[in-house]
């Protein structure tokens, strides 16, 4: 039987996937999903507000932290529409054009977050290896240039994705594997050749997330080398302590991504679908909600300001 082909993105749509086995429990699944988004928005807005309103926090480390919160807000906002539609309203149908737009923003903000984590690793590396030149190297002008470069790189690399997807042929109705649209998931549903799309997707992945991960690792190798040359144990612990929050943020972002990639390539296909979906949700949903918590717990300045906001009479 011939497969119906589409002429444009308005002639077909996708079906979003609910949690396997919980398709009819929207009233229960909506509670944790909505809680995650509320906590993510409140936490990241609080971080951004504190950094902006406190002049003493206008330092490179906190400016990069503010950028991380912006990226987390963008990532949450990218997945929010379809997640709310599926888990709160029970609506699983999404138009192709909307799906392509969503995957563009999801991947763009994901790569922005990765790049900000790299910038924060560079910040810690300079602070530990060149403490006397730290302020002169990471000036406000250079931090703005880094931020602009991060956004430009992410947008330019991902702009071709929805355009190329619009040229592919799909069945009139196709079922996705998640409750949001991501490039590999949409690509595997195409009825036509995806060689160009796959090649571009691999290039973007390696030149962004892959390269960022390698450079972050290299930064911590240099940090470790410097710290081990410090004679005092107390100074070593103090240096390491300034990196703990960033290390947690890196692990929160990359651990689900690497685990999902390893399972896809080397794992058994007998694993239940819930495992793949859980890792995917952890990669896109957990960093935005946990990063503010990590930095609030481990960073005294942020923690004190948040406590003042929650209990103004006690401070």
Secondary structure per residue as TSV (DSSP state, phi and psi in degrees):
chain	resnum	aa	ss	phi	psi
A	1	X	-	360.0	134.1
A	2	X	-	-70.2	141.4
A	3	X	-	-86.2	125.0
A	4	X	-	-60.7	137.3
A	5	X	-	-110.6	152.4
A	6	X	-	-97.9	148.8
A	7	X	S	-100.1	-23.6
A	8	X	S	-156.7	172.6
A	9	X	T	-69.5	-8.6
A	10	X	T	-91.3	-3.5
A	11	X	S	-97.2	1.9
A	12	X	-	-149.6	165.1
A	13	X	E	-147.8	171.3
A	14	X	E	-117.9	156.5
A	15	X	E	-108.5	121.3
A	16	X	-	-78.5	149.6
A	17	X	-	-94.4	134.2
A	18	X	-	-86.6	174.8
A	19	X	-	-65.7	125.9
A	20	X	T	-56.5	126.8
A	21	X	T	88.8	-9.9
A	22	X	-	-122.1	26.9
A	23	X	T	-60.6	-29.1
A	24	X	T	-108.4	16.9
A	25	X	-	-113.9	44.9
A	26	X	H	-62.3	-33.8
A	27	X	H	-64.6	-26.0
A	28	X	H	-92.1	-42.2
A	29	X	H	-70.1	-25.5
A	30	X	H	-66.5	-28.9
A	31	X	H	-64.4	-54.9
A	32	X	H	-66.3	-35.7
A	33	X	H	-62.8	-49.2
A	34	X	H	-65.4	-35.8
A	35	X	H	-62.9	-40.9
A	36	X	H	-61.0	-45.2
A	37	X	H	-68.1	-39.8
A	38	X	H	-63.2	-46.2
A	39	X	H	-63.5	-39.9
A	40	X	H	-62.3	-48.0
A	41	X	H	-64.6	-48.3
A	42	X	H	-63.4	-44.2
A	43	X	H	-63.9	-46.7
A	44	X	H	-73.1	-35.9
A	45	X	H	-64.7	-38.8
A	46	X	H	-62.0	-43.8
A	47	X	H	-61.2	-47.9
A	48	X	H	-63.2	-40.9
A	49	X	H	-64.8	-43.3
A	50	X	H	-64.2	-46.7
A	51	X	H	-62.4	-39.5
A	52	X	H	-72.3	-37.1
A	53	X	H	-87.4	-14.8
A	54	X	-	-107.4	107.5
A	55	X	G	-57.3	-34.1
A	56	X	G	-67.0	-15.3
A	57	X	G	-95.7	6.8
A	58	X	-	-82.9	57.3
A	59	X	S	-115.3	162.2
A	60	X	H	-51.9	-44.4
A	61	X	H	-60.1	-44.4
A	62	X	H	-78.3	-28.4
A	63	X	H	-66.4	-40.8
A	64	X	H	-66.3	-36.5
A	65	X	H	-62.5	-39.3
A	66	X	H	-63.8	-39.4
A	67	X	H	-62.3	-39.5
A	68	X	H	-62.9	-40.3
A	69	X	H	-64.6	-38.9
A	70	X	H	-61.9	-44.0
A	71	X	H	-63.7	-40.1
A	72	X	H	-64.1	-40.7
A	73	X	H	-63.6	-41.9
A	74	X	H	-63.6	-40.9
A	75	X	H	-66.1	-41.3
A	76	X	H	-64.1	-43.8
A	77	X	H	-65.4	-27.8
A	78	X	H	-72.0	-37.4
A	79	X	H	-90.5	-16.6
A	80	X	H	-58.6	-48.5
A	81	X	H	-57.3	-49.9
A	82	X	H	-73.4	-34.0
A	83	X	H	-64.7	-43.7
A	84	X	H	-65.0	-40.5
A	85	X	H	-60.9	-40.1
A	86	X	H	-76.4	-52.8
A	87	X	H	-86.1	-26.8
A	88	X	T	-99.4	-38.0
A	89	X	S	-106.4	-13.0
A	90	X	-	71.5	19.6
A	91	X	-	-96.8	116.3
A	92	X	-	-108.6	-1.6
A	93	X	E	-90.8	133.6
A	94	X	E	-138.6	133.1
A	95	X	E	-67.0	153.8
A	96	X	H	-62.5	-45.4
A	97	X	H	-61.4	-42.0
A	98	X	H	-65.1	-39.8
A	99	X	H	-63.3	-45.4
A	100	X	H	-64.2	-37.8
A	101	X	H	-66.5	-40.7
A	102	X	H	-64.3	-45.0
A	103	X	H	-65.1	-32.2
A	104	X	H	-60.5	-48.5
A	105	X	H	-69.9	-37.9
A	106	X	H	-60.8	-50.2
A	107	X	H	-69.8	-35.2
A	108	X	H	-64.1	-48.7
A	109	X	H	-70.8	-29.7
A	110	X	H	-64.6	-42.3
A	111	X	H	-71.7	-35.0
A	112	X	H	-60.4	-43.4
A	113	X	H	-62.9	-42.3
A	114	X	H	-60.1	-43.6
A	115	X	H	-67.0	-36.9
A	116	X	H	-65.5	-39.9
A	117	X	H	-61.3	-37.2
A	118	X	H	-65.4	-43.4
A	119	X	H	-61.8	-37.2
A	120	X	H	-69.5	-34.5
A	121	X	H	-65.5	-41.8
A	122	X	H	-61.9	-40.4
A	123	X	H	-60.0	-47.4
A	124	X	H	-65.6	-36.1
A	125	X	H	-63.8	-45.8
A	126	X	H	-65.4	-41.5
A	127	X	H	-61.8	-34.7
A	128	X	H	-89.2	-38.4
A	129	X	H	-85.7	-32.1
A	130	X	-	-131.4	62.0
A	131	X	T	-62.0	-32.7
A	132	X	T	-75.6	-23.3
A	133	X	T	-106.0	5.8
A	134	X	H	-56.2	-50.4
A	135	X	H	-68.6	-34.8
A	136	X	H	-76.6	-26.8
A	137	X	H	-78.7	-50.5
A	138	X	S	-97.4	73.4
A	139	X	-	-77.7	164.3
A	140	X	H	-59.9	-38.1
A	141	X	H	-62.6	-42.8
A	142	X	H	-69.5	-35.5
A	143	X	H	-64.9	-41.1
A	144	X	H	-62.4	-40.9
A	145	X	H	-63.8	-39.5
A	146	X	H	-63.2	-45.0
A	147	X	H	-60.8	-44.1
A	148	X	H	-63.6	-40.8
A	149	X	H	-63.6	-41.0
A	150	X	H	-60.6	-48.2
A	151	X	H	-66.2	-43.8
A	152	X	H	-61.8	-45.2
A	153	X	H	-59.5	-45.5
A	154	X	H	-66.4	-43.8
A	155	X	H	-68.3	-47.0
A	156	X	H	-62.7	-41.9
A	157	X	H	-69.7	-29.5
A	158	X	H	-97.9	-11.5
A	159	X	H	-57.1	-39.1
A	160	X	H	-68.1	-20.5
A	161	X	H	-59.3	-56.1
A	162	X	H	-65.0	-30.5
A	163	X	H	-65.5	-46.9
A	164	X	H	-69.0	-35.0
A	165	X	H	-63.8	-34.9
A	166	X	T	-65.5	-16.8
A	167	X	T	-89.8	-9.7
A	168	X	S	-83.3	165.4
A	169	X	-	-104.5	133.0
A	170	X	B	-130.3	158.8
A	171	X	-	-67.5	153.9
A	172	X	S	-54.6	-34.3
A	173	X	E	-131.3	123.9
A	174	X	E	-131.5	138.9
A	175	X	E	-97.5	125.2
A	176	X	-	-83.5	175.7
A	177	X	S	-101.5	-5.7
A	178	X	S	-135.0	176.5
A	179	X	S	-94.3	20.2
A	180	X	S	-153.3	167.1
A	181	X	-	-99.5	127.6
A	182	X	-	-129.7	153.7
A	183	X	H	-57.6	-50.8
A	184	X	H	-61.9	-35.2
A	185	X	H	-67.0	-42.9
A	186	X	H	-69.8	-39.1
A	187	X	H	-62.7	-37.6
A	188	X	T	-70.9	-10.6
A	189	X	T	-92.7	-1.3
A	190	X	B	-71.2	145.3
A	191	X	S	-94.4	-5.7
A	192	X	S	-116.4	179.4
A	193	X	-	-64.7	133.6
A	194	X	-	-116.3	22.5
A	195	X	H	-59.8	-47.5
A	196	X	H	-65.7	-44.6
A	197	X	H	-62.5	-43.4
A	198	X	H	-65.6	-41.5
A	199	X	H	-62.8	-43.0
A	200	X	H	-66.1	-42.7
A	201	X	H	-60.6	-41.5
A	202	X	H	-66.5	-41.3
A	203	X	H	-61.8	-45.6
A	204	X	H	-62.8	-42.3
A	205	X	H	-62.0	-47.3
A	206	X	I	-70.5	-36.0
A	207	X	I	-82.2	-8.4
A	208	X	I	-117.1	-82.4
A	209	X	I	-60.6	-42.1
A	210	X	I	-65.2	-50.0
A	211	X	H	-65.4	-39.6
A	212	X	H	-61.6	-43.3
A	213	X	H	-62.3	-41.9
A	214	X	H	-64.2	-43.5
A	215	X	H	-69.5	-34.8
A	216	X	H	-63.6	-44.2
A	217	X	H	-61.0	-43.1
A	218	X	H	-62.2	-39.9
A	219	X	H	-60.3	-41.5
A	220	X	H	-75.8	-24.3
A	221	X	H	-64.9	-43.8
A	222	X	H	-65.9	-40.2
A	223	X	H	-62.6	-46.3
A	224	X	H	-61.2	-42.2
A	225	X	H	-61.1	-41.1
A	226	X	H	-68.9	-44.1
A	227	X	H	-65.0	-39.4
A	228	X	H	-66.3	-20.1
A	229	X	T	-85.8	-4.5
A	230	X	-	-79.3	130.5
A	231	X	S	-72.9	-41.2
A	232	X	-	-80.2	130.1
A	233	X	H	-64.4	-36.6
A	234	X	H	-63.4	-41.0
A	235	X	H	-67.8	-34.9
A	236	X	H	-62.4	-47.7
A	237	X	H	-63.3	-38.5
A	238	X	H	-63.7	-41.3
A	239	X	H	-66.2	-45.3
A	240	X	H	-63.3	-36.8
A	241	X	H	-62.8	-30.2
A	242	X	T	-71.2	-13.1
A	243	X	T	-103.5	-10.7
A	244	X	H	-60.3	-45.6
A	245	X	H	-61.2	-42.9
A	246	X	H	-66.5	-40.2
A	247	X	H	-60.7	-42.2
A	248	X	H	-61.9	-42.1
A	249	X	H	-64.1	-40.2
A	250	X	H	-63.9	-44.5
A	251	X	H	-64.5	-40.6
A	252	X	H	-60.7	-36.0
A	253	X	H	-82.1	-45.3
A	254	X	H	-91.2	-27.3
A	255	X	H	-60.7	-50.2
A	256	X	H	-62.6	-36.7
A	257	X	H	-64.9	-47.8
A	258	X	H	-66.4	-41.2
A	259	X	H	-61.4	-44.2
A	260	X	H	-64.1	-41.0
A	261	X	H	-65.0	-42.3
A	262	X	H	-66.0	-40.6
A	263	X	H	-65.8	-41.1
A	264	X	H	-62.3	-36.9
A	265	X	H	-92.4	-36.1
A	266	X	H	-122.1	-11.4
A	267	X	S	-79.8	169.7
A	268	X	-	-80.8	146.0
A	269	X	T	-77.3	-4.4
A	270	X	T	-82.1	-6.1
A	271	X	S	-64.4	140.7
A	272	X	-	-65.3	155.0
A	273	X	H	-62.6	-26.0
A	274	X	H	-61.2	-31.6
A	275	X	H	-64.7	-47.6
A	276	X	H	-64.2	-42.3
A	277	X	H	-67.6	-39.2
A	278	X	H	-63.4	-44.9
A	279	X	H	-63.7	-38.7
A	280	X	H	-64.5	-44.1
A	281	X	H	-63.4	-39.9
A	282	X	I	-62.3	-38.1
A	283	X	I	-67.6	-41.4
A	284	X	I	-94.1	-26.2
A	285	X	I	-104.5	-31.7
A	286	X	I	-75.1	-44.7
A	287	X	H	-55.1	-45.0
A	288	X	H	-60.9	-30.7
A	289	X	H	-91.5	-27.9
A	290	X	H	-93.3	-27.8
A	291	X	H	-57.4	-47.4
A	292	X	H	-61.2	-34.5
A	293	X	H	-66.8	-45.3
A	294	X	H	-59.4	-48.6
A	295	X	H	-70.8	-28.0
A	296	X	H	-70.5	-37.5
A	297	X	H	-74.5	-43.1
A	298	X	H	-91.6	-14.8
A	299	X	-	-111.1	113.4
A	300	X	H	-60.0	-44.0
A	301	X	H	-60.6	-44.0
A	302	X	H	-68.0	-43.0
A	303	X	H	-61.5	-44.3
A	304	X	H	-64.0	-42.2
A	305	X	H	-66.0	-38.8
A	306	X	H	-66.9	-41.0
A	307	X	H	-63.0	-36.0
A	308	X	H	-65.4	-36.9
A	309	X	H	-68.1	-37.0
A	310	X	H	-80.1	-35.7
A	311	X	-	-132.8	71.5
A	312	X	G	-60.9	-29.4
A	313	X	G	-74.1	-20.8
A	314	X	G	-89.6	-7.0
A	315	X	-	-124.4	360.0
